[in-house]
Amino acid sequence: MVPDVSTGSDTLGLINYLFGPGRRDEHTDAHIVAAWDMAGAPDPGRDPGATYAQLAKRLDHHVDLRTHELAGKRPPKHVWHCPVRTAPGDRYLTDIEWAEVARRIVAATGIAPDGYEKACRWIAVRHADDHIHILATTVRADGRRPRTHRDGQRAQRECRKIETEFGLRQLKSGDLTAPKTPTGAERAKAERQGQEVTAWEWLRERAYAVAASVHGVDDYFTVLRSLGIQVKPRISTKSGEVDGYSLAAPNDTIFFGGSKLAPDLSYKRLLERLPAQDVADRPKTATDPADTWRRTEAAVCTARTALGADGDAVAQGHLEAFGGALHNLAHATTGPHQAELQAAAQVFNRARRSAIRADHQAANELRRAAQELAYAPSIPGGLTIALVFATLHVARAAAKWHAQRGHEQQAAAAEQALRHLEAGYRQAAAPVLADLTRRAPRQQTIDRFEATVRQAVPDHADRILADTAWPALATTLAMAETAGHNARRLLAEVAARRELDTAERPAEVLNWRIAAQPNKRAQAARTRSTRSATSGALAPQRASAPVREQTAERGRRR
């Protein structure tokens, strides 16, 4: 059950909307289910003689008295509005049940505490199966304003109790950073158009994906337009500069502000993450595409460390950058596991933000690596899987970090993203591990690597060698030696990056860490090639015959 508190100043205008046909004729059988006084509240939905103006006048009674006392100055923002909606899949609630919900919400938020005779006047209107609208005028009978501090959070807490008592879907308590829930009308419109999601949900996911891959807000708008999305910048009347924007789906007429799509998609928040950059200052594309994947994998591992060690602002900055990295990973990946990675990125959007202010600079390394990844070619095999494997640990750490801080919705979203990542990892890793196992080196080499494991990681050797992924790890170690690595030193290094005590399959963990290491021999060859080209370009060139002749002639003339 989702409440959404807002305030305004037009009682009659809101009544017209609640009892009218709706913006898209979605309202049906509008009527009052509860009120401060059911006998004294005219119901235009049930009484043909009642008018909107009569109802507004009754609701505004205390407001008008207060306005008279203030010599004609109307109290500001005196209209309190709270739609309350059941979650998708919840059972049908009767008018009597909705009436109880309304009375409990106005009591919990301070609009009309139980038994208080001087409380504000309010009504609850139902015009759809899945929600009601509570309208109140926030002037009490004694002329004072009600105490509605943190009314949104109090409404949420009461809804959690109602869900339990009514047998409804148990939602997680939020921290006012969640995007809005689609209305019944928006869902109906999507169904009519044959779409699985509403227009603003579609726009939100596209906006997140684009924001993760661009280097600045101007690029953000440009890429959105290239996708056919309508972009309408908002120009400040004071400075003459852009201070906001709104988006609309192709061929649609309804625009949604960035902050309405999600709090962290507002223009201000985008500027924090995407400061203006000169082209010369932007990260250079790696010569070897594999280097981009390795840098991203290393930055993702750093994000996991930040969630366990650094301050909350640094951790929050890494969570937001990690959310972008998931979008780019899904974009850069091919194969059957791509769908699970895309689902993980979308779900994690809820886990990437909280009320904690983020230190975006602390996560610049991850953000820049992820931006490079958006344009890097797909590299099938161990390196891609190593990056997917690294994201598992960050998602798990994110769920724990949010849970420790009471961020219930974010923790649940991180857990859900983790399940998608695990499914994607299994789809991608199973055939590769099977191939590595099939290509295991001869027994003599395996025995040598077994001794190497006992020397490099003695505390975990028995568990590593008993892991079903040990033959695959033996193959990866053989390939690492061919690439110029010392197997014992490499094992010790990768094992030290993260403790293995909690790893269920330590050989599998080590396998992907080693798979992410660069090929030393290939790097040395590239370095030699680069030096040769550079020295050739800088070497003094012997003058051509015509030039020598011209020089000699000038000497004779002197």
N, C-alpha and C positions, 0 to 999 in steps of 0.2 A: 504494500500500500504506500503510495507516494504522495506526500503533500508538497505544495509549491506556493509559498507565501509571497505576496507582493502588495504594494500600496498604490493608491491613486487619488484622484480628486473629483471624479465624475460618477456620482451614484446612479443617476438616470441612464447614463451611457452604458454602464455595466449591466444594468437591469435590461436594457434593450437587447444587449448581446445575449444574455442568459435565456431570455424568453423568446428571442427571435429565431429565425431559421438557421443561424450560423453562417460562417463565411462561405461554406460550400454546401448548404442545405443539409448539414449532418445532424442538426438538433431535432429530436423527436419527443413529443409529449412532455414538454417542459412544465414543471410544477414544483411547488415548495414541499419538501419532506420534513422540514423542521424550522423553527423560528424562535425568536425571543418570546413571542406570544402568538401561538397559532390562531387564536381567535382575533387578534388585532392586526395580523399581517394580511393584507389583501393578496390573493393569489390569482394573477392574470391567467395562469394555466388551468385553473379549475373554475373560476368564477367569471362568467362572460361580462359581468358588470364592473369587474375590477380593471383598473388601468395601470400602466407602468408608472405614470406620474403619481397616482395615489400611493402606490407602494413606495416610491422614492421619497415622497413627502413624509410617510410614516417612519421610514428608516432614518431620514435626515432630521427628525424632530429635535433631538438633543443638539445636533449640529447647528440648526437654525437658531435655537435659543442661545447657544454660545456665540454665534455670529452676531446676534443682537447685542449681547453683553460686550463684545469687542468692537462695538460701533461700526458694524458692517464688514469687519475683517474676518473672512472665513478661515477656520483652522486648516493648516496645510496638510496635504496627504491624509485626509480623514477617511478614505475608503480602504478597507482591509479586504483583500481577496485571497482565498486559499482553495484552489481546486484540489481534490483528494481523489486519487485514481487507484483502482486495484491493479495488481500485476497481471500481465498476460498469463492466461491459464487458470486464473482464480475463478471460483464459483460465482454464480449470480447472487447479488445481495438484494434483499427486499427493501422497500421504502422504510419499513420499521428499523431494519438494521442500519441503513444509511443515516436515519435520524439519530440513532445512538452514536454513530461515528461522529456526526457533526457536533452533537452536544459535548462529546468528550474532547474534541479538538478545540472548540472555543473555550472550554474550561481550562485545558492544559496550557493554552497560549496566553491566557490572561484577558481574553476578550469578554468572557462571561463566566467567571468562576462560579462554581456550584453554590447556590443559596444566596448569591449577592444580588439584592434587589435593584441596585443602581447601576447594573452592568450595561454594557453597550447593547444596542439593538442589532440583530443579525438575522439572516435567513440562510437556508441551505436549499439550493435549486438542483433538481435532477433533470437532465435532458438527454441522457444516454445510459446504457446498461452499466458501464464500467466506471462511472465517476459522478461526483457531485461538485458544485461550486458553493463555497461558503462566502457570503458577502456580509461585511459588518461596517458600521460607521463608528469610528473610534473616538466618540465623545460620550462619556457616561452621563447618567441622569444628574449628577452633581456638578457637571460642567468640566470635570477633569478628564485627562486622557488615560487610557488603561496602561498597565505596565506590560509591554509586549517585547521586552528585551529578549533576544535570542528566541523569538517566537518560532522561527523555522526549525531550530533544533528541538524545541519542546514538542512541536507538532510531530517531528520524526520519532521521538521517543514514545509518544502516545500511540503512534501507528504501529510500532513494534509490539506493543502490548495488545493492541486490537488484533493484529495478525495471529498472535498466539491464541487468543480467546475465540476468534471466529474461524480458526482452522484454515487460514489463508497462507499463501506462500511467504516464507520468512525471508524478508529482505535484510540487507546489511545496513547498519547505521552509517550515514554519510558525514562528511565534514564540509558540506556546501561547495565542493569542487567538482561535483558530478554534472555532466550535461543534462539537459532536460529530457524527459521521457516522451516518446512520440504520442501524440493524442490519437484518439479513435478516428478522428477525421483524417489525420495524416496517414494513418495506416490504411484507411478505406481508400484514399486516393491512390496510394501505392498499389493496392490490389487491383483497382480499376485499370491502372496503367500496366499491369502485369509485372510489377517490380517486387522484389523480395524485401526491400528496405525502403524507408521513406526518403524523400528528397534530401532532407538535411542530414540524415545518417550517411547517405551516399556522399554528400559534399564533405562531411567531416572526415571520412576515411581518405578521400582524395587529398584533402588539405593536409592531413597528417603526413601522408606519403610524400607529397611534394615538399613540404617543409623540411623533411629529413634529408632531402637530396640536393637542396640548393644552397648557395653561399650568401644570399642576401634577400631582403624583402622584395626588391625589384625583380629578381629572378623568380621569386615565388609567384608574383602576379603574372609574369610572362609565361611560365610553365602552365599555370592554371588555365590561362586563356588558350594555350595551344591544345589543351584537352577539351576545348569547347565550353568550358565553364565561364559563365558571365561574372566579371569582376567589376565592382563599383566602388572605387576609392571614395572616402569621405574627406573633404577638404575643410580644414579649420577656418572659421571666419576671422579669427584673430591673427593667426600666423600665415595663413594662406598655404600651409603645408598639409600633407596627408596625415591624419590622425586616427584613421579607422578605415574599415572596408566591409563590404558585404558580398556574398556570393549567391548565385542562382544556378541551378542545373540547366543544361542546354535546353532551349525552347521553353523554359519555365518563366513565370512572371513573378514568382515569390522569392525575395532575397532574404538571406539570413546573415546577420552580423557575425563577424569572426568569433566574438566572445559568446554568442548564442550557440554556435556550433560546439564549442568547448572553451572553458576558461583560458586554457593555455594556447588557444588559437587567436586570441585578441591581438590587435596590431601592436600594442605595447609589449606584450609578452613575446611576440615574434621578434621584435627589435632587440630584446634582451638576448635571445638565442642566435639571431642572425644579424649581427652588426654589419654595416656597409663595408664592403671589401673592394679594394682595387683589384683588377684582374691580375696584376703582377704579384699581389700578396696571397693569392689563392693557392691552395696546395697543388703541387705538381703531380701529374699522373705518373705512377710508377712505371719504370721501363719494363720490369717483369711483373705481369699481373698478379703472380703468386705473392709478391711482396705486399700488395694491398691487402690480400686476405690474411697474411701473417700479421700485419700491423693491426688489423681489426681484431683478430683473435687475441693478440697481446693486450690491446686496449680494453677488450671485454673482460679479460682476466683481472685487469686493474680495477674495473668497476666493481667486481665482486669483492675485492679487497677493501675498496672504499665503503662498501655497505657494512663491513664488519669492523672497521677501525676508525674511520674519520668522522668528523662532525656531521650533524644532520643536514646542514646546508650543502656540504660537499656530496653527501650521499644522494640528496634529492637532485642535485645537478647531474649526477651519473645516471640516475633513474630516467630522467627526461632524455638524456643522450642515448641511453640504451634502448628506449622506446623507438627512437629514430633508426638506430642500428638494426632493429628487428625488421622494420619496413624495408630497408635497403637490402638486408640479407634475403628476404623473401623475393624481392625484385631480381636480385642477381643470381638466384638459384633456379635451376631447372630440374625437372624430374617429378615423380609422383608425390614427393614429400613437400613440394612447394605450397600446396593448398594448406597443409598443416602450419607451415611457417607464416603464411598470410593470416590465417585465423589467429595465431599466437600474437602477431603484431597488432591486429585490431583489438583483441581482448586486452592486451597490455596497455593500451591507451588509457584505460581507467587507472592502472597501477602506476603510471608515470607521473602523476600529479597529486599533490596534497596541499594542505594549508601551509606547509613549511616552505619558506623562501629558498629558492635554489641558488647555489653558487655555480653559474654556468661556466665560468672560466676554468674551474677545477676539472671540468669534463671536456675541455677543448680537444684533447688528444683523441678521445673516443668519437667525438662529433666529427672531427676532420677525417679520421680513418673511415668512418661510416659514409661520409660524403664521397670519398674516393670509391668505396665499394659500390655505390649506386651506379657508377659508370664503368666498373671493371667487368671483364668478360667472366662468364661462369667457368669454374675449374672443377670438373667432376672428380670425385675421389676423396682421398684422405684429408686434404686440406680443407675442403668445404665441410666435411663431417666434423673435423676438429673444431671449426668455428661454431657449428650447431651444438656440439657437445659443450662448448664453453658457455653458450647462452643458457643451457639447462641450469648450471650452477648459479648464474646471476638471477634467473627467475626464482629459483628456490630461495636464494638469499633475500630477494626483494619481498617475497611473501612473509618471511620471518621478520624482516625489518619493519614492515608495515604492521604486522600483528603485535609486535612489541610496543608500538606507539598507538595502538587502538584504532588503526585505520582499517576498519572491517571490510569496507567495499574494495579498497585497494589490495588488501591481502587476498581476498577471494578472487579478484581479477588476476593477480600474479599466479595463484594456484591454478587457475583455469588456463592461463598462458603456458604454464609449465606442462600441463597435460598435453597440450597441442605440440609443444616442442618435443616432448618425449615420444609422441606418436611419429612426428616427422623424423626424429633421430633414428628410431627403430627402422622406419622404411628405408632411410638412406644408408644406415650402417650395416644392416644384416647382410646384403649381398657383398659388400666390400670386405667385411670380416670373414665371410665364407671363402672369398677368393684368396685372401691373405693366408687363411688356414690351409687351403688347397696347395698353395705355393710354398709351404713351410720348407726351410732348408734341410739338408741332410742331418741325421741324428748327431753326427760328430759336432756339427756347428751348433745345434740346439743344446748339447751338453755343455759346450763352451759358454754359451749365453746364460745357461743356468748358473754356472759358477760366477759369471759376471754379475748377475742379479744378486746373488748372495753377498758379493763383495760391495756392491753399490748401495743396496737398500736392505741390509740384513734384517731389520725389524719387520719388514713386510714381505720378505722373500717367499716364505711358505704360502702365504695367501696369493701372491702373484703367480707362483708356479702351479697352484691348484685351480686357478681361474680358467674357465673354458676358453678364454681369449688368449691364453698363453701362446699357442702355436701362431696366432696372428701377430702377436707382439714379437715373437722370434723372427718372423719374416720382416717386420718393420725395422727391427734392429739390424738385420743383414743389409737392408736397403740403406739404412743410415750410415753404416760403415762404408758402403760403396760410395756414398755421397761425401765421404771425407770426415765423418764424425768418429770420435772415440766412444765406443759403446758404454763403457763403465762410467766415464765422465758425463756423458749425455744422460744416462739413467739417473745419476746422482743429482744433476741439475734440474731435470724436469720433476723428479720426486720432491725436491725441496720447495717447489712453487706452491704446493698446497698439501696439507697433511693427508695421508691415505687411510687413516684410522676409520673414517666414516664412509670410505668408498666401498660399495658392495662388490664391485668388480675392478680391483686395482690394476690388473693387467690391461683392461680396456681403457682405463683412464690414462695410463702411461702410453698406450698405443697411439692415442690421438694427440697427446702432447708432443710425442716424438714426430708424428706425421706433420706437425705444423712447423718443424724446424727447416731452415733453408738448406739447400744443397751447397755445401762448402766448395766443392770442386767447380761447380758451375759458376759460383760467385767469383772464385779466383780467376777463372777463364775470362769472365766479363771484365774484371778489373785489369787483367793484362791487355785485353783487346782495347779497352778505353785508353790505357797509358800509351799503347803503341800509336793509336790514332792521334792522341794529343801531342806526343813527341814528334810525330811526322809533320803535324801542322805547324809546330813551333820551330822545326829545324831550319837553318838558313838555306835558302834555295840558291842554286848556282844560276847566275844570269844567263839568259839565252844569248846566242851569237849576235843577233842584231843589237842587243843592249850593250854587249861588250864593245862592239865596234863603235857605237855612239859615244860611249864613255872615253874610249881611246882618242877619238877625234876631238872631243872637248879638251882633253889634256894637251894635245898637240897645239890647239889654238891658243892655249894659255902661254 
